[in-house]
Amino acid sequence: MRGGSVAKQERQAAILEIIRSHRVGSQEALRELLLKKGIDVTQATLSRDIRELRLVKIPGAEGHPYYTLPEEWENTPPLETLLPTLYISSEGSGNLLVIRTMTGGAQAVALGLDWEGWPEVLGTLAGHDTILVILRDPEHLPRVQRRIETIARWEPRKE
């Protein structure tokens, strides 16, 4: 069975099941375990699944790293899910971008931004409904703001 013939959701569920029950230290080992379940997946697809599932490698007690899903990320949806429902506005100056969210949404959105690992972003600070995004360079401000607005599917009001 090819990776493309298995529904993405089914394949990703199998990956999560495997990493929760085995200490998997490499993509190749994960690929072999998937193959035992009848799921033949390409390395590119597996890499994409690992990123989408937000798996990270952590060092084991014996010094051998393995894939896991950090608890704080396990229940945090990706930006593509969060921003369209939580985003209100953003405004920036220099290398600082302030994002306003629905009440209580800032922490989840900031965690999603941190997870994305955008090279332009140095870090985030989140309050209850406001996020401060610190950019590496002021020239990154328009690009990052546009990217966030695009993901949020936000359009400025026409006056």
C-alpha positions as CSV (number, residue, x, y, z in Angstrom):
1,M,0.0,0.0,0.0
2,R,1.5,3.4,-1.0
3,G,1.5,6.4,1.3
4,G,-0.8,8.2,-1.1
5,S,-3.4,5.5,-1.0
6,V,-3.8,5.7,2.8
7,A,-5.8,8.7,4.0
8,K,-3.5,11.3,5.5
9,Q,-5.5,11.3,8.8
10,E,-5.2,7.5,9.0
11,R,-1.5,7.6,8.3
12,Q,-0.9,10.4,10.9
13,A,-3.0,8.5,13.5
14,A,-0.8,5.5,12.9
15,I,2.3,7.6,13.4
16,L,1.0,8.9,16.7
17,E,0.1,5.4,17.8
18,I,3.6,4.2,17.0
19,I,5.5,7.1,18.8
20,R,3.3,6.7,21.8
21,S,4.1,3.0,22.1
22,H,7.7,2.9,20.9
23,R,10.8,4.9,21.3
24,V,11.5,5.8,17.7
25,G,14.8,7.5,17.1
26,S,14.8,8.1,13.3
27,Q,12.6,8.6,10.3
28,E,13.8,5.4,8.8
29,A,12.8,3.4,12.0
30,L,9.4,5.1,11.9
31,R,9.0,4.3,8.2
32,E,9.8,0.6,8.9
33,L,7.2,0.5,11.7
34,L,4.6,2.1,9.4
35,L,5.5,-0.5,6.8
36,K,4.8,-3.3,9.3
37,K,1.3,-1.7,9.6
38,G,0.9,-1.9,5.8
39,I,1.6,1.8,5.2
40,D,4.4,2.5,2.7
41,V,5.3,6.2,2.9
42,T,8.0,8.2,1.2
43,Q,10.6,10.1,3.2
44,A,9.2,13.4,2.0
45,T,5.7,12.6,3.1
46,L,6.9,11.3,6.4
47,S,8.9,14.5,7.0
48,R,5.8,16.5,6.3
49,D,3.7,14.4,8.6
50,I,6.3,14.8,11.4
51,R,6.2,18.6,11.0
52,E,2.4,18.7,10.8
53,L,2.0,16.5,13.9
54,R,4.6,18.7,15.7
55,L,6.7,15.8,16.7
56,V,10.1,16.7,18.3
57,K,13.1,14.7,19.2
58,I,14.1,14.6,22.8
59,P,17.1,12.9,24.5
60,G,16.3,9.6,26.2
61,A,17.8,8.5,29.5
62,E,20.4,6.5,27.6
63,G,21.3,9.5,25.5
64,H,19.4,8.2,22.4
65,P,17.0,10.8,21.1
66,Y,13.4,9.8,20.2
67,Y,10.3,11.4,18.7
68,T,7.6,12.6,21.0
69,L,4.7,15.0,21.1
70,P,5.1,17.6,23.8
71,E,2.0,17.8,26.0
72,E,1.6,21.5,25.6
73,W,1.5,21.1,21.8
74,E,-0.7,18.0,21.7
75,N,-3.8,20.0,22.4
76,T,-2.8,23.2,20.5
77,P,-4.1,23.3,17.0
78,P,-1.9,24.7,14.2
79,L,-2.0,28.4,13.2
80,E,-4.1,27.6,10.2
81,T,-6.9,26.6,12.6
82,L,-6.2,29.2,15.3
83,L,-5.8,32.4,13.4
84,P,-9.0,32.4,11.4
85,T,-11.0,32.2,14.6
86,L,-8.9,34.1,17.1
87,Y,-7.1,36.9,15.1
88,I,-8.5,40.4,15.5
89,S,-5.7,42.7,14.2
90,S,-2.0,43.4,14.1
91,E,0.1,46.6,14.2
92,G,3.9,47.0,14.1
93,S,6.7,49.4,14.5
94,G,10.4,48.7,13.9
95,N,11.1,45.1,14.8
96,L,8.0,44.7,17.0
97,L,4.6,43.4,16.0
98,V,1.6,43.4,18.3
99,I,-1.1,40.9,17.5
100,R,-4.6,41.3,19.1
101,T,-6.7,38.1,19.5
102,M,-10.0,37.2,21.0
103,T,-10.0,37.2,24.8
104,G,-8.0,34.2,26.0
105,G,-6.5,33.4,22.6
106,A,-3.1,35.0,22.8
107,Q,-1.3,32.1,24.6
108,A,-2.4,29.5,22.0
109,V,-1.6,31.7,19.0
110,A,1.9,32.6,20.5
111,L,2.6,28.9,21.0
112,G,1.5,28.2,17.4
113,L,3.8,31.0,16.2
114,D,6.7,29.7,18.3
115,W,6.1,26.2,16.9
116,E,6.3,27.4,13.3
117,G,9.9,28.4,13.8
118,W,9.8,31.3,11.3
119,P,13.4,32.5,10.8
120,E,12.2,36.2,11.0
121,V,10.8,35.7,14.5
122,L,13.1,36.0,17.5
123,G,10.4,35.3,20.0
124,T,6.9,36.0,21.3
125,L,5.4,37.2,24.6
126,A,1.7,36.5,25.2
127,G,-0.8,38.0,27.5
128,H,-4.5,37.3,27.6
129,D,-5.5,38.8,24.3
130,T,-2.2,40.4,23.0
131,I,1.0,39.0,21.6
132,L,4.3,40.8,21.2
133,V,6.2,39.3,18.4
134,I,9.9,40.3,18.3
135,L,11.4,40.2,14.9
136,R,15.1,39.8,14.0
137,D,15.1,42.8,11.7
138,P,12.6,45.7,11.1
139,E,12.5,44.8,7.4
140,H,10.8,41.5,8.3
141,L,7.7,43.3,9.7
142,P,5.6,43.7,6.5
143,R,6.3,40.1,5.4
144,V,5.4,38.5,8.8
145,Q,2.4,40.7,9.2
146,R,1.1,39.7,5.7
147,R,1.8,36.0,6.4
148,I,-0.2,36.2,9.6
149,E,-3.1,38.1,7.9
150,T,-3.1,35.6,5.1
151,I,-3.3,32.6,7.4
152,A,-6.1,34.4,9.4
153,R,-7.8,35.1,6.0
154,W,-8.1,38.7,7.3
155,E,-8.8,41.6,5.1
156,P,-8.7,45.3,6.1
157,R,-12.1,47.1,6.2
158,K,-12.8,49.1,3.1
159,E,-13.8,52.7,4.1
